Amino acid sequence: MAGNSFGTLFRFTTFGESHGPAIGCIVDGVPSRLPLDEGFIQTFLDKRKPGVSKYVTQRREPDSVQIKSGVFEGLTTGTPIMLFIENQDQRSKDYGDIKDKFRPGHADFTYDAKYGIRDYRGGGRSSARETASRVAAGAVARRVLETAPGDIIIRAAMVQMGPHKVDRSRWDWAQVDQNPFFCPDPVMAEQWADYLDGIRKAGSSVGAVIEVVASGVPAGWGEPIYDKLDSDLAQAMMTINAVKGVEIGAGFEAASLTGEANADQMRIGPDGKPVFLSNHAGGILGGISTGQEIVVRFAVKPTSSILTPRHTVDRFGNEADILTKGRHDPCVGIRAVPVGEAMMATVLADHFLRARALGQ
């Protein structure tokens, strides 16, 4: 299977399946002598791990990370870093009834069509369980970014659940860690709780929109044409399980704006440097960072594993009905929030190292 690695200079490769013995990643390109320990990485994994509230899958995985290589006496050595996470709460029997059926909305059919074999236990390699490895790699990327100019801060929040959007006039980053939805709007967080309770009890699911913001990124990162910073960010977010759309800055809304409204006008600030009066571009112009906040949003589809019977076919060519038992997220977008942060970090770390290699 190809396509398991991401990045150019900062590059990571993930491995493992949902119900296999372990998952993890190998991170390459990390400079030497950076402080790194399991406790730092665990901080980010704990934000993504399952079973932390009734609104996510009740699979109980501690997601305890082990550093197997690339670190000596608390410092990176410059060699590949292997991060290892054991699977401890697999319930493969939940999938026995559907081992020959293709779940609508899942990758069952396409994996079978491509490889002639699939791991039906929780989706195997196509499971969102793989994203824990990305979060671990993203923690390493944050250490790399600590050596970059300025003070880079990467944060993400859920801004929409189903049809219900946050009120941006109530946006408060401090609220993101105060509710189970990573919601910056405390009023909407309460409404989402009631809404998702109904969805969960009905055995259904709902989608979401996540916004990832990076501040403190200096101007000049990114390459023009085919290695644009925004194209790499779009690819990074699209590789996350269940993501079906990505936008930068104003995104699709830009299509409804006039040229006057969309243009991010500029003036000279008190320090003699250019200042932008708006940020419809999302902090990137011509594929290169402007120094403004980099803003990316991505849409996550509803979890396809639901209890409502759906029409499908099996691998023998027969029509069938299917319902998916087991422990599933009623809104998989919740745990996608720290994954989006991680992917932003890996892309920025990669472009930082590329800019440094060019002496920029």
Disulfide bonds with the S-S distance in Angstrom:
none
